[in-house]
Structures are given as C-alpha cells and as structure tokens.
Amino acid sequence: MRCKNCGNEVPENSLNCPNCYREISNRDIGTVSNKTVRHADRILALLLAMVPAAFGFLGMGQFYQGRHSRGLGFLVAGLPLYVCIAFFISMYGTLTVGATFLAFGLTVALGIVYFAIFLIQLADTLAGTLMPL
C-alpha cells in the first residue's frame, strides 16, 4: 500500500508512514496508477531508443526494457555502421575527387542502412512499450 501524503510504500501492518511519519488509516491508503508508471516507462524507453542512436548506440531502449539480446543485436549492427560512416566522412578532405565520390556513395549507402536499422529498433521499442508490464 502507499501513503496518500507522500506516495511512498508503507508496510502492510504499519500505523505510520516510514517516510513522512503521517498516521495511516484505512481511508488514507491509496495506490499509484499503473497507467502513469507505464507512460513514464514508455517515454524513457523511446528516448533511450532515439537519443543514443545519434552517437551510434542503437538498442538502448531494448536494454531498458530488459530485452538484452535484442539490444545487443541492434548495438552490434549499428555501431560498426556508425563508425564506418564517421570514417568515410572524415576522409572527404584527404581523398582525390574520384575517391571522394566513392566515399560519399558509401557514406550514403551506409547511412540508409543505419537509418533503416534505427527505424526498426525504434518500432521494436515502441511495440515493447505497448506490451503489458
């Protein structure tokens, strides 16, 4: 059960809240809505799926949801692509015109694959947040 005053967990047989020391009566006992907890989990999982992806870390939303093998799969697929893209972009100024064109083509191709993996992991994270907790 939870204290209506502060929202902290109160042991079943307690007369006072261990956090705010307010006296607990039967009418003061309340519960935190599961809906708010699920909403907060959903937002955090989606943020973890999007923000670290800008730095090559796909699958963080999966790790947060406890689906470690999926998260590792997305991370292993996305991080090398991200590193290759960054490498090719860093080489633009040092290559000849033909090599720069080839590096640009590879960067675009790898960028498309990375973005596709990003969208897949984002959809997978969203589907995971829609499952009951």
C-alpha positions as CSV (number, residue, x, y, z in Angstrom):
1,M,0.0,0.0,0.0
2,R,1.1,3.6,-0.5
3,C,0.9,6.7,1.7
4,K,-1.6,9.2,0.4
5,N,0.5,12.1,1.8
6,C,3.9,11.3,0.2
7,G,3.2,8.3,-2.1
8,N,5.9,6.1,-0.6
9,E,5.4,2.4,0.0
10,V,4.0,1.7,3.5
11,P,4.3,-1.8,5.1
12,E,1.0,-3.6,5.4
13,N,0.8,-3.6,9.2
14,S,2.3,-0.1,9.7
15,L,0.4,2.6,11.6
16,N,2.7,5.4,10.3
17,C,4.4,6.2,7.0
18,P,8.1,5.5,7.4
19,N,8.9,8.5,5.1
20,C,6.7,11.3,6.3
21,Y,5.5,9.8,9.6
22,R,1.9,10.6,8.9
23,E,-0.6,8.3,10.7
24,I,-2.1,5.8,8.2
25,S,-5.7,4.9,8.5
26,N,-7.7,2.7,6.1
27,R,-9.1,5.7,4.3
28,D,-5.6,7.1,3.7
29,I,-4.4,4.0,1.8
30,G,-4.1,4.7,-1.9
31,T,-2.4,3.2,-5.0
32,V,-0.3,4.8,-7.7
33,S,-1.9,4.4,-11.0
34,N,-0.2,1.8,-13.2
35,K,-1.1,3.9,-16.2
36,T,1.3,6.7,-15.1
37,V,4.1,4.3,-14.5
38,R,3.6,2.7,-17.9
39,H,3.5,6.2,-19.6
40,A,6.8,7.2,-17.9
41,D,8.4,3.9,-18.9
42,R,7.2,4.3,-22.5
43,I,8.7,7.8,-22.8
44,L,12.0,6.8,-21.2
45,A,12.3,3.7,-23.4
46,L,11.6,5.8,-26.6
47,L,14.1,8.5,-25.5
48,L,16.7,5.8,-24.9
49,A,15.9,4.4,-28.4
50,M,16.4,7.8,-30.1
51,V,19.0,9.9,-28.3
52,P,21.9,7.4,-28.1
53,A,21.3,6.5,-31.8
54,A,22.7,9.9,-32.8
55,F,26.0,8.6,-31.4
56,G,25.9,5.1,-32.9
57,F,24.3,3.3,-29.9
58,L,21.2,1.6,-31.2
59,G,19.2,-0.7,-28.9
60,M,19.4,1.2,-25.6
61,G,15.6,1.2,-25.4
62,Q,15.7,-2.6,-25.7
63,F,18.2,-2.8,-22.8
64,Y,16.0,-0.6,-20.7
65,Q,13.0,-2.9,-21.3
66,G,15.1,-6.0,-20.3
67,R,15.4,-7.4,-23.8
68,H,19.2,-7.6,-23.7
69,S,19.7,-10.0,-26.7
70,R,17.7,-7.7,-29.0
71,G,19.5,-4.6,-27.6
72,L,22.9,-6.3,-28.2
73,G,21.8,-7.3,-31.7
74,F,20.9,-3.7,-32.6
75,L,24.1,-2.4,-31.0
76,V,26.3,-4.9,-32.9
77,A,24.5,-4.0,-36.2
78,G,24.5,-0.2,-35.7
79,L,27.8,0.7,-34.1
80,P,30.1,-0.6,-36.8
81,L,28.0,1.1,-39.4
82,Y,28.2,4.4,-37.5
83,V,32.0,4.1,-37.2
84,C,32.3,3.4,-40.9
85,I,30.1,6.4,-41.7
86,A,32.2,8.7,-39.4
87,F,35.4,7.3,-41.0
88,F,34.3,8.0,-44.6
89,I,33.1,11.5,-43.7
90,S,36.5,12.2,-42.0
91,M,38.3,11.1,-45.2
92,Y,36.5,13.6,-47.5
93,G,39.2,16.3,-47.4
94,T,42.1,13.9,-47.9
95,L,41.0,11.9,-51.0
96,T,41.1,12.6,-54.7
97,V,37.9,13.6,-56.5
98,G,37.1,10.0,-57.6
99,A,37.8,8.5,-54.2
100,T,35.8,11.3,-52.5
101,F,32.8,10.4,-54.8
102,L,33.2,6.7,-53.9
103,A,33.4,7.6,-50.1
104,F,30.4,9.8,-50.4
105,G,28.4,7.0,-52.1
106,L,29.5,4.5,-49.4
107,T,28.5,7.0,-46.7
108,V,25.1,7.5,-48.2
109,A,24.5,3.7,-48.6
110,L,25.7,3.0,-45.1
111,G,23.6,5.9,-43.8
112,I,20.5,4.5,-45.4
113,V,21.2,1.1,-43.9
114,Y,21.8,2.7,-40.4
115,F,18.6,4.7,-40.7
116,A,16.7,1.6,-41.6
117,I,18.1,-0.2,-38.6
118,F,17.3,2.8,-36.4
119,L,13.6,2.8,-37.6
120,I,13.4,-0.9,-37.0
121,Q,14.7,-0.7,-33.4
122,L,12.5,2.3,-32.8
123,A,9.4,0.4,-33.9
124,D,10.5,-2.6,-31.9
125,T,11.0,-0.4,-28.8
126,L,7.6,1.1,-29.3
127,A,6.0,-2.3,-29.7
128,G,7.8,-3.4,-26.5
129,T,6.4,-0.4,-24.6
130,L,2.9,-1.3,-25.7
131,M,3.1,-4.7,-24.2
132,P,1.7,-5.0,-20.7
133,L,4.2,-4.6,-17.9
